């Protein structure tokens, strides 16, 4: 397995990304795409 970070994502890290769009901290966001893959996908 060749990951940029050298480790797999923890469940809490995935949960943080799921909760972020619903939080007040992303009030100005109109759309986003997040990849929680520990750097597995090297393309944007």
mmCIF entry with sequence, helices, sheets and N, C-alpha, C, O atoms, coordinates in Angstrom:
data_MODEL
# 
_entry.id   MODEL 
# 
_entity.id                         1 
_entity.type                       polymer 
_entity.pdbx_number_of_molecules   1 
# 
_entity_poly.entity_id                      1 
_entity_poly.type                           'polypeptide(L)' 
_entity_poly.nstd_linkage                   no 
_entity_poly.nstd_monomer                   no 
_entity_poly.pdbx_seq_one_letter_code       
;(UNK)(UNK)(UNK)(UNK)(UNK)(UNK)(UNK)(UNK)(UNK)(UNK)(UNK)(UNK)(UNK)(UNK)(UNK)(UNK)
(UNK)(UNK)(UNK)(UNK)(UNK)(UNK)(UNK)(UNK)(UNK)(UNK)(UNK)(UNK)(UNK)(UNK)(UNK)(UNK)
(UNK)(UNK)(UNK)(UNK)(UNK)(UNK)(UNK)(UNK)(UNK)(UNK)(UNK)(UNK)
;
_entity_poly.pdbx_seq_one_letter_code_can   XXXXXXXXXXXXXXXXXXXXXXXXXXXXXXXXXXXXXXXXXXXX 
_entity_poly.pdbx_strand_id                 A 
# 
loop_
_entity_poly_seq.entity_id 
_entity_poly_seq.num 
_entity_poly_seq.mon_id 
_entity_poly_seq.hetero 
1 1  UNK n 
1 2  UNK n 
1 3  UNK n 
1 4  UNK n 
1 5  UNK n 
1 6  UNK n 
1 7  UNK n 
1 8  UNK n 
1 9  UNK n 
1 10 UNK n 
1 11 UNK n 
1 12 UNK n 
1 13 UNK n 
1 14 UNK n 
1 15 UNK n 
1 16 UNK n 
1 17 UNK n 
1 18 UNK n 
1 19 UNK n 
1 20 UNK n 
1 21 UNK n 
1 22 UNK n 
1 23 UNK n 
1 24 UNK n 
1 25 UNK n 
1 26 UNK n 
1 27 UNK n 
1 28 UNK n 
1 29 UNK n 
1 30 UNK n 
1 31 UNK n 
1 32 UNK n 
1 33 UNK n 
1 34 UNK n 
1 35 UNK n 
1 36 UNK n 
1 37 UNK n 
1 38 UNK n 
1 39 UNK n 
1 40 UNK n 
1 41 UNK n 
1 42 UNK n 
1 43 UNK n 
1 44 UNK n 
# 
_struct_asym.id          A 
_struct_asym.entity_id   1 
# 
loop_
_struct_conf.conf_type_id 
_struct_conf.id 
_struct_conf.pdbx_PDB_helix_id 
_struct_conf.beg_label_comp_id 
_struct_conf.beg_label_asym_id 
_struct_conf.beg_label_seq_id 
_struct_conf.pdbx_beg_PDB_ins_code 
_struct_conf.end_label_comp_id 
_struct_conf.end_label_asym_id 
_struct_conf.end_label_seq_id 
_struct_conf.pdbx_end_PDB_ins_code 
_struct_conf.beg_auth_comp_id 
_struct_conf.beg_auth_asym_id 
_struct_conf.beg_auth_seq_id 
_struct_conf.end_auth_comp_id 
_struct_conf.end_auth_asym_id 
_struct_conf.end_auth_seq_id 
_struct_conf.pdbx_PDB_helix_class 
_struct_conf.details 
_struct_conf.pdbx_PDB_helix_length 
HELX_P HELX_P1 AA1 UNK A 11 ? UNK A 20 ? UNK A 11 UNK A 20 1 ? 10 
HELX_P HELX_P2 AA2 UNK A 24 ? UNK A 26 ? UNK A 24 UNK A 26 5 ? 3  
# 
_struct_conf_type.id          HELX_P 
_struct_conf_type.criteria    ? 
_struct_conf_type.reference   ? 
# 
loop_
_atom_site.group_PDB 
_atom_site.id 
_atom_site.type_symbol 
_atom_site.label_atom_id 
_atom_site.label_alt_id 
_atom_site.label_comp_id 
_atom_site.label_asym_id 
_atom_site.label_entity_id 
_atom_site.label_seq_id 
_atom_site.pdbx_PDB_ins_code 
_atom_site.Cartn_x 
_atom_site.Cartn_y 
_atom_site.Cartn_z 
_atom_site.occupancy 
_atom_site.B_iso_or_equiv 
_atom_site.pdbx_formal_charge 
_atom_site.auth_seq_id 
_atom_site.auth_comp_id 
_atom_site.auth_asym_id 
_atom_site.auth_atom_id 
_atom_site.pdbx_PDB_model_num 
ATOM 1   N N  . UNK A 1 1  ? 0.851   -1.176 0.000  1.00 0.00 ? 1  UNK A N  1 
ATOM 2   C CA . UNK A 1 1  ? 0.000   0.000  0.000  1.00 0.00 ? 1  UNK A CA 1 
ATOM 3   C C  . UNK A 1 1  ? 0.896   1.239  0.000  1.00 0.00 ? 1  UNK A C  1 
ATOM 4   O O  . UNK A 1 1  ? 1.743   1.385  0.881  1.00 0.00 ? 1  UNK A O  1 
ATOM 5   N N  . UNK A 1 2  ? 0.723   2.113  -0.958 1.00 0.00 ? 2  UNK A N  1 
ATOM 6   C CA . UNK A 1 2  ? 1.532   3.320  -1.062 1.00 0.00 ? 2  UNK A CA 1 
ATOM 7   C C  . UNK A 1 2  ? 0.658   4.541  -0.783 1.00 0.00 ? 2  UNK A C  1 
ATOM 8   O O  . UNK A 1 2  ? -0.011  5.056  -1.679 1.00 0.00 ? 2  UNK A O  1 
ATOM 9   N N  . UNK A 1 3  ? 0.671   4.991  0.459  1.00 0.00 ? 3  UNK A N  1 
ATOM 10  C CA . UNK A 1 3  ? -0.115  6.148  0.858  1.00 0.00 ? 3  UNK A CA 1 
ATOM 11  C C  . UNK A 1 3  ? 0.816   7.328  1.120  1.00 0.00 ? 3  UNK A C  1 
ATOM 12  O O  . UNK A 1 3  ? 1.899   7.145  1.676  1.00 0.00 ? 3  UNK A O  1 
ATOM 13  N N  . UNK A 1 4  ? 0.414   8.522  0.732  1.00 0.00 ? 4  UNK A N  1 
ATOM 14  C CA . UNK A 1 4  ? 1.217   9.711  0.957  1.00 0.00 ? 4  UNK A CA 1 
ATOM 15  C C  . UNK A 1 4  ? 1.461   9.942  2.442  1.00 0.00 ? 4  UNK A C  1 
ATOM 16  O O  . UNK A 1 4  ? 2.571   10.303 2.834  1.00 0.00 ? 4  UNK A O  1 
ATOM 17  N N  . UNK A 1 5  ? 0.452   9.742  3.267  1.00 0.00 ? 5  UNK A N  1 
ATOM 18  C CA . UNK A 1 5  ? 0.602   9.973  4.700  1.00 0.00 ? 5  UNK A CA 1 
ATOM 19  C C  . UNK A 1 5  ? 1.260   8.807  5.416  1.00 0.00 ? 5  UNK A C  1 
ATOM 20  O O  . UNK A 1 5  ? 1.707   8.958  6.553  1.00 0.00 ? 5  UNK A O  1 
ATOM 21  N N  . UNK A 1 6  ? 1.327   7.659  4.781  1.00 0.00 ? 6  UNK A N  1 
ATOM 22  C CA . UNK A 1 6  ? 1.933   6.495  5.398  1.00 0.00 ? 6  UNK A CA 1 
ATOM 23  C C  . UNK A 1 6  ? 1.036   5.776  6.386  1.00 0.00 ? 6  UNK A C  1 
ATOM 24  O O  . UNK A 1 6  ? 1.499   4.885  7.099  1.00 0.00 ? 6  UNK A O  1 
ATOM 25  N N  . UNK A 1 7  ? -0.232  6.137  6.447  1.00 0.00 ? 7  UNK A N  1 
ATOM 26  C CA . UNK A 1 7  ? -1.175  5.492  7.369  1.00 0.00 ? 7  UNK A CA 1 
ATOM 27  C C  . UNK A 1 7  ? -2.578  5.615  6.820  1.00 0.00 ? 7  UNK A C  1 
ATOM 28  O O  . UNK A 1 7  ? -2.841  6.433  5.938  1.00 0.00 ? 7  UNK A O  1 
ATOM 29  N N  . UNK A 1 8  ? -3.473  4.807  7.339  1.00 0.00 ? 8  UNK A N  1 
ATOM 30  C CA . UNK A 1 8  ? -4.887  4.895  6.971  1.00 0.00 ? 8  UNK A CA 1 
ATOM 31  C C  . UNK A 1 8  ? -5.564  5.965  7.818  1.00 0.00 ? 8  UNK A C  1 
ATOM 32  O O  . UNK A 1 8  ? -5.111  6.272  8.920  1.00 0.00 ? 8  UNK A O  1 
ATOM 33  N N  . UNK A 1 9  ? -6.637  6.524  7.307  1.00 0.00 ? 9  UNK A N  1 
ATOM 34  C CA . UNK A 1 9  ? -7.390  7.543  8.044  1.00 0.00 ? 9  UNK A CA 1 
ATOM 35  C C  . UNK A 1 9  ? -8.108  6.890  9.226  1.00 0.00 ? 9  UNK A C  1 
ATOM 36  O O  . UNK A 1 9  ? -8.613  5.772  9.127  1.00 0.00 ? 9  UNK A O  1 
ATOM 37  N N  . UNK A 1 10 ? -8.140  7.603  10.327 1.00 0.00 ? 10 UNK A N  1 
ATOM 38  C CA . UNK A 1 10 ? -8.867  7.150  11.516 1.00 0.00 ? 10 UNK A CA 1 
ATOM 39  C C  . UNK A 1 10 ? -10.361 7.445  11.334 1.00 0.00 ? 10 UNK A C  1 
ATOM 40  O O  . UNK A 1 10 ? -10.714 8.395  10.635 1.00 0.00 ? 10 UNK A O  1 
ATOM 41  N N  . UNK A 1 11 ? -11.236 6.658  11.944 1.00 0.00 ? 11 UNK A N  1 
ATOM 42  C CA . UNK A 1 11 ? -12.673 6.913  11.826 1.00 0.00 ? 11 UNK A CA 1 
ATOM 43  C C  . UNK A 1 11 ? -13.068 8.336  12.238 1.00 0.00 ? 11 UNK A C  1 
ATOM 44  O O  . UNK A 1 11 ? -13.956 8.925  11.622 1.00 0.00 ? 11 UNK A O  1 
ATOM 45  N N  . UNK A 1 12 ? -12.431 8.889  13.257 1.00 0.00 ? 12 UNK A N  1 
ATOM 46  C CA . UNK A 1 12 ? -12.750 10.253 13.696 1.00 0.00 ? 12 UNK A CA 1 
ATOM 47  C C  . UNK A 1 12 ? -12.426 11.275 12.617 1.00 0.00 ? 12 UNK A C  1 
ATOM 48  O O  . UNK A 1 12 ? -13.122 12.283 12.496 1.00 0.00 ? 12 UNK A O  1 
ATOM 49  N N  . UNK A 1 13 ? -11.382 11.032 11.830 1.00 0.00 ? 13 UNK A N  1 
ATOM 50  C CA . UNK A 1 13 ? -11.025 11.952 10.742 1.00 0.00 ? 13 UNK A CA 1 
ATOM 51  C C  . UNK A 1 13 ? -12.092 11.948 9.658  1.00 0.00 ? 13 UNK A C  1 
ATOM 52  O O  . UNK A 1 13 ? -12.411 12.995 9.094  1.00 0.00 ? 13 UNK A O  1 
ATOM 53  N N  . UNK A 1 14 ? -12.640 10.787 9.368  1.00 0.00 ? 14 UNK A N  1 
ATOM 54  C CA . UNK A 1 14 ? -13.727 10.687 8.385  1.00 0.00 ? 14 UNK A CA 1 
ATOM 55  C C  . UNK A 1 14 ? -14.973 11.383 8.928  1.00 0.00 ? 14 UNK A C  1 
ATOM 56  O O  . UNK A 1 14 ? -15.640 12.119 8.200  1.00 0.00 ? 14 UNK A O  1 
ATOM 57  N N  . UNK A 1 15 ? -15.286 11.154 10.197 1.00 0.00 ? 15 UNK A N  1 
ATOM 58  C CA . UNK A 1 15 ? -16.455 11.787 10.818 1.00 0.00 ? 15 UNK A CA 1 
ATOM 59  C C  . UNK A 1 15 ? -16.326 13.307 10.821 1.00 0.00 ? 15 UNK A C  1 
ATOM 60  O O  . UNK A 1 15 ? -17.314 14.009 10.606 1.00 0.00 ? 15 UNK A O  1 
ATOM 61  N N  . UNK A 1 16 ? -15.125 13.822 11.060 1.00 0.00 ? 16 UNK A N  1 
ATOM 62  C CA . UNK A 1 16 ? -14.917 15.277 11.049 1.00 0.00 ? 16 UNK A CA 1 
ATOM 63  C C  . UNK A 1 16 ? -15.259 15.879 9.690  1.00 0.00 ? 16 UNK A C  1 
ATOM 64  O O  . UNK A 1 16 ? -15.843 16.960 9.623  1.00 0.00 ? 16 UNK A O  1 
ATOM 65  N N  . UNK A 1 17 ? -14.903 15.193 8.614  1.00 0.00 ? 17 UNK A N  1 
ATOM 66  C CA . UNK A 1 17 ? -15.199 15.696 7.267  1.00 0.00 ? 17 UNK A CA 1 
ATOM 67  C C  . UNK A 1 17 ? -16.693 15.629 6.976  1.00 0.00 ? 17 UNK A C  1 
ATOM 68  O O  . UNK A 1 17 ? -17.225 16.490 6.275  1.00 0.00 ? 17 UNK A O  1 
ATOM 69  N N  . UNK A 1 18 ? -17.368 14.628 7.502  1.00 0.00 ? 18 UNK A N  1 
ATOM 70  C CA . UNK A 1 18 ? -18.812 14.502 7.290  1.00 0.00 ? 18 UNK A CA 1 
ATOM 71  C C  . UNK A 1 18 ? -19.570 15.603 8.032  1.00 0.00 ? 18 UNK A C  1 
ATOM 72  O O  . UNK A 1 18 ? -20.547 16.140 7.511  1.00 0.00 ? 18 UNK A O  1 
ATOM 73  N N  . UNK A 1 19 ? -19.131 15.940 9.235  1.00 0.00 ? 19 UNK A N  1 
ATOM 74  C CA . UNK A 1 19 ? -19.820 16.930 10.072 1.00 0.00 ? 19 UNK A CA 1 
ATOM 75  C C  . UNK A 1 19 ? -19.516 18.363 9.633  1.00 0.00 ? 19 UNK A C  1 
ATOM 76  O O  . UNK A 1 19 ? -20.354 19.248 9.807  1.00 0.00 ? 19 UNK A O  1 
ATOM 77  N N  . UNK A 1 20 ? -18.347 18.601 9.076  1.00 0.00 ? 20 UNK A N  1 
ATOM 78  C CA . UNK A 1 20 ? -17.929 19.964 8.714  1.00 0.00 ? 20 UNK A CA 1 
ATOM 79  C C  . UNK A 1 20 ? -18.958 20.743 7.889  1.00 0.00 ? 20 UNK A C  1 
ATOM 80  O O  . UNK A 1 20 ? -19.246 21.886 8.244  1.00 0.00 ? 20 UNK A O  1 
ATOM 81  N N  . UNK A 1 21 ? -19.527 20.198 6.813  1.00 0.00 ? 21 UNK A N  1 
ATOM 82  C CA . UNK A 1 21 ? -20.483 20.992 6.016  1.00 0.00 ? 21 UNK A CA 1 
ATOM 83  C C  . UNK A 1 21 ? -21.733 21.431 6.787  1.00 0.00 ? 21 UNK A C  1 
ATOM 84  O O  . UNK A 1 21 ? -22.372 22.418 6.421  1.00 0.00 ? 21 UNK A O  1 
ATOM 85  N N  . UNK A 1 22 ? -22.075 20.710 7.838  1.00 0.00 ? 22 UNK A N  1 
ATOM 86  C CA . UNK A 1 22 ? -23.271 21.057 8.617  1.00 0.00 ? 22 UNK A CA 1 
ATOM 87  C C  . UNK A 1 22 ? -22.962 22.011 9.767  1.00 0.00 ? 22 UNK A C  1 
ATOM 88  O O  . UNK A 1 22 ? -23.874 22.460 10.461 1.00 0.00 ? 22 UNK A O  1 
ATOM 89  N N  . UNK A 1 23 ? -21.702 22.317 9.970  1.00 0.00 ? 23 UNK A N  1 
ATOM 90  C CA . UNK A 1 23 ? -21.327 23.153 11.106 1.00 0.00 ? 23 UNK A CA 1 
ATOM 91  C C  . UNK A 1 23 ? -21.329 24.635 10.748 1.00 0.00 ? 23 UNK A C  1 
ATOM 92  O O  . UNK A 1 23 ? -21.248 24.985 9.570  1.00 0.00 ? 23 UNK A O  1 
ATOM 93  N N  . UNK A 1 24 ? -21.420 25.502 11.737 1.00 0.00 ? 24 UNK A N  1 
ATOM 94  C CA . UNK A 1 24 ? -21.369 26.949 11.494 1.00 0.00 ? 24 UNK A CA 1 
ATOM 95  C C  . UNK A 1 24 ? -20.023 27.412 10.924 1.00 0.00 ? 24 UNK A C  1 
ATOM 96  O O  . UNK A 1 24 ? -19.941 28.500 10.353 1.00 0.00 ? 24 UNK A O  1 
ATOM 97  N N  . UNK A 1 25 ? -18.983 26.614 11.071 1.00 0.00 ? 25 UNK A N  1 
ATOM 98  C CA . UNK A 1 25 ? -17.658 26.990 10.581 1.00 0.00 ? 25 UNK A CA 1 
ATOM 99  C C  . UNK A 1 25 ? -17.584 26.995 9.057  1.00 0.00 ? 25 UNK A C  1 
ATOM 100 O O  . UNK A 1 25 ? -16.637 27.546 8.496  1.00 0.00 ? 25 UNK A O  1 
ATOM 101 N N  . UNK A 1 26 ? -18.553 26.398 8.379  1.00 0.00 ? 26 UNK A N  1 
ATOM 102 C CA . UNK A 1 26 ? -18.531 26.384 6.912  1.00 0.00 ? 26 UNK A CA 1 
ATOM 103 C C  . UNK A 1 26 ? -19.685 27.200 6.341  1.00 0.00 ? 26 UNK A C  1 
ATOM 104 O O  . UNK A 1 26 ? -20.226 26.868 5.287  1.00 0.00 ? 26 UNK A O  1 
ATOM 105 N N  . UNK A 1 27 ? -20.057 28.263 7.038  1.00 0.00 ? 27 UNK A N  1 
ATOM 106 C CA . UNK A 1 27 ? -21.193 29.089 6.629  1.00 0.00 ? 27 UNK A CA 1 
ATOM 107 C C  . UNK A 1 27 ? -21.062 29.722 5.253  1.00 0.00 ? 27 UNK A C  1 
ATOM 108 O O  . UNK A 1 27 ? -22.077 30.002 4.615  1.00 0.00 ? 27 UNK A O  1 
ATOM 109 N N  . UNK A 1 28 ? -19.847 29.956 4.777  1.00 0.00 ? 28 UNK A N  1 
ATOM 110 C CA . UNK A 1 28 ? -19.646 30.582 3.473  1.00 0.00 ? 28 UNK A CA 1 
ATOM 111 C C  . UNK A 1 28 ? -19.402 29.574 2.362  1.00 0.00 ? 28 UNK A C  1 
ATOM 112 O O  . UNK A 1 28 ? -19.210 29.960 1.210  1.00 0.00 ? 28 UNK A O  1 
ATOM 113 N N  . UNK A 1 29 ? -19.407 28.303 2.687  1.00 0.00 ? 29 UNK A N  1 
ATOM 114 C CA . UNK A 1 29 ? -19.169 27.268 1.675  1.00 0.00 ? 29 UNK A CA 1 
ATOM 115 C C  . UNK A 1 29 ? -20.434 27.030 0.862  1.00 0.00 ? 29 UNK A C  1 
ATOM 116 O O  . UNK A 1 29 ? -21.531 26.931 1.412  1.00 0.00 ? 29 UNK A O  1 
ATOM 117 N N  . UNK A 1 30 ? -20.268 26.940 -0.439 1.00 0.00 ? 30 UNK A N  1 
ATOM 118 C CA . UNK A 1 30 ? -21.412 26.659 -1.301 1.00 0.00 ? 30 UNK A CA 1 
ATOM 119 C C  . UNK A 1 30 ? -21.303 25.291 -1.952 1.00 0.00 ? 30 UNK A C  1 
ATOM 120 O O  . UNK A 1 30 ? -22.261 24.819 -2.564 1.00 0.00 ? 30 UNK A O  1 
ATOM 121 N N  . UNK A 1 31 ? -20.178 24.666 -1.830 1.00 0.00 ? 31 UNK A N  1 
ATOM 122 C CA . UNK A 1 31 ? -19.992 23.326 -2.383 1.00 0.00 ? 31 UNK A CA 1 
ATOM 123 C C  . UNK A 1 31 ? -18.546 22.913 -2.244 1.00 0.00 ? 31 UNK A C  1 
ATOM 124 O O  . UNK A 1 31 ? -17.646 23.750 -2.329 1.00 0.00 ? 31 UNK A O  1 
ATOM 125 N N  . UNK A 1 32 ? -18.318 21.654 -2.035 1.00 0.00 ? 32 UNK A N  1 
ATOM 126 C CA . UNK A 1 32 ? -16.962 21.155 -1.881 1.00 0.00 ? 32 UNK A CA 1 
ATOM 127 C C  . UNK A 1 32 ? -16.944 19.645 -2.094 1.00 0.00 ? 32 UNK A C  1 
ATOM 128 O O  . UNK A 1 32 ? -17.960 18.960 -1.968 1.00 0.00 ? 32 UNK A O  1 
ATOM 129 N N  . UNK A 1 33 ? -15.768 19.160 -2.415 1.00 0.00 ? 33 UNK A N  1 
ATOM 130 C CA . UNK A 1 33 ? -15.556 17.725 -2.540 1.00 0.00 ? 33 UNK A CA 1 
ATOM 131 C C  . UNK A 1 33 ? -14.333 17.371 -1.705 1.00 0.00 ? 33 UNK A C  1 
ATOM 132 O O  . UNK A 1 33 ? -13.264 17.959 -1.875 1.00 0.00 ? 33 UNK A O  1 
ATOM 133 N N  . UNK A 1 34 ? -14.492 16.417 -0.811 1.00 0.00 ? 34 UNK A N  1 
ATOM 134 C CA . UNK A 1 34 ? -13.410 16.030 0.083  1.00 0.00 ? 34 UNK A CA 1 
ATOM 135 C C  . UNK A 1 34 ? -13.025 14.580 -0.169 1.00 0.00 ? 34 UNK A C  1 
ATOM 136 O O  . UNK A 1 34 ? -13.895 13.717 -0.293 1.00 0.00 ? 34 UNK A O  1 
ATOM 137 N N  . UNK A 1 35 ? -11.755 14.316 -0.245 1.00 0.00 ? 35 UNK A N  1 
ATOM 138 C CA . UNK A 1 35 ? -11.259 12.947 -0.368 1.00 0.00 ? 35 UNK A CA 1 
ATOM 139 C C  . UNK A 1 35 ? -10.530 12.603 0.924  1.00 0.00 ? 35 UNK A C  1 
ATOM 140 O O  . UNK A 1 35 ? -9.490  13.186 1.231  1.00 0.00 ? 35 UNK A O  1 
ATOM 141 N N  . UNK A 1 36 ? -11.071 11.668 1.670  1.00 0.00 ? 36 UNK A N  1 
ATOM 142 C CA . UNK A 1 36 ? -10.423 11.202 2.899  1.00 0.00 ? 36 UNK A CA 1 
ATOM 143 C C  . UNK A 1 36 ? -9.824  9.841  2.558  1.00 0.00 ? 36 UNK A C  1 
ATOM 144 O O  . UNK A 1 36 ? -10.371 8.793  2.902  1.00 0.00 ? 36 UNK A O  1 
ATOM 145 N N  . UNK A 1 37 ? -8.682  9.889  1.869  1.00 0.00 ? 37 UNK A N  1 
ATOM 146 C CA . UNK A 1 37 ? -8.092  8.653  1.362  1.00 0.00 ? 37 UNK A CA 1 
ATOM 147 C C  . UNK A 1 37 ? -6.611  8.501  1.692  1.00 0.00 ? 37 UNK A C  1 
ATOM 148 O O  . UNK A 1 37 ? -5.917  7.682  1.090  1.00 0.00 ? 37 UNK A O  1 
ATOM 149 N N  . UNK A 1 38 ? -6.133  9.287  2.647  1.00 0.00 ? 38 UNK A N  1 
ATOM 150 C CA . UNK A 1 38 ? -4.736  9.246  3.092  1.00 0.00 ? 38 UNK A CA 1 
ATOM 151 C C  . UNK A 1 38 ? -3.755  9.501  1.958  1.00 0.00 ? 38 UNK A C  1 
ATOM 152 O O  . UNK A 1 38 ? -2.613  9.044  2.007  1.00 0.00 ? 38 UNK A O  1 
ATOM 153 N N  . UNK A 1 39 ? -4.194  10.227 0.943  1.00 0.00 ? 39 UNK A N  1 
ATOM 154 C CA . UNK A 1 39 ? -3.318  10.558 -0.173 1.00 0.00 ? 39 UNK A CA 1 
ATOM 155 C C  . UNK A 1 39 ? -3.241  9.479  -1.237 1.00 0.00 ? 39 UNK A C  1 
ATOM 156 O O  . UNK A 1 39 ? -2.366  9.530  -2.102 1.00 0.00 ? 39 UNK A O  1 
ATOM 157 N N  . UNK A 1 40 ? -4.142  8.501  -1.191 1.00 0.00 ? 40 UNK A N  1 
ATOM 158 C CA . UNK A 1 40 ? -4.119  7.389  -2.157 1.00 0.00 ? 40 UNK A CA 1 
ATOM 159 C C  . UNK A 1 40 ? -4.322  7.892  -3.584 1.00 0.00 ? 40 UNK A C  1 
ATOM 160 O O  . UNK A 1 40 ? -3.616  7.452  -4.492 1.00 0.00 ? 40 UNK A O  1 
ATOM 161 N N  . UNK A 1 41 ? -5.269  8.803  -3.801 1.00 0.00 ? 41 UNK A N  1 
ATOM 162 C CA . UNK A 1 41 ? -5.505  9.376  -5.120 1.00 0.00 ? 41 UNK A CA 1 
ATOM 163 C C  . UNK A 1 41 ? -4.579  10.552 -5.288 1.00 0.00 ? 41 UNK A C  1 
ATOM 164 O O  . UNK A 1 41 ? -4.645  11.502 -4.508 1.00 0.00 ? 41 UNK A O  1 
ATOM 165 N N  . UNK A 1 42 ? -3.719  10.517 -6.283 1.00 0.00 ? 42 UNK A N  1 
ATOM 166 C CA . UNK A 1 42 ? -2.699  11.542 -6.455 1.00 0.00 ? 42 UNK A CA 1 
ATOM 167 C C  . UNK A 1 42 ? -3.119  12.682 -7.385 1.00 0.00 ? 42 UNK A C  1 
ATOM 168 O O  . UNK A 1 42 ? -2.369  13.644 -7.551 1.00 0.00 ? 42 UNK A O  1 
ATOM 169 N N  . UNK A 1 43 ? -4.303  12.591 -7.991 1.00 0.00 ? 43 UNK A N  1 
ATOM 170 C CA . UNK A 1 43 ? -4.776  13.616 -8.926 1.00 0.00 ? 43 UNK A CA 1 
ATOM 171 C C  . UNK A 1 43 ? -5.851  14.480 -8.287 1.00 0.00 ? 43 UNK A C  1 
ATOM 172 O O  . UNK A 1 43 ? -6.544  14.049 -7.365 1.00 0.00 ? 43 UNK A O  1 
ATOM 173 N N  . UNK A 1 44 ? -5.984  15.696 -8.783 1.00 0.00 ? 44 UNK A N  1 
ATOM 174 C CA . UNK A 1 44 ? -7.023  16.603 -8.300 1.00 0.00 ? 44 UNK A CA 1 
ATOM 175 C C  . UNK A 1 44 ? -8.225  16.485 -9.199 1.00 0.00 ? 44 UNK A C  1 
ATOM 176 O O  . UNK A 1 44 ? -9.229  17.164 -8.980 1.00 0.00 ? 44 UNK A O  1 
# 
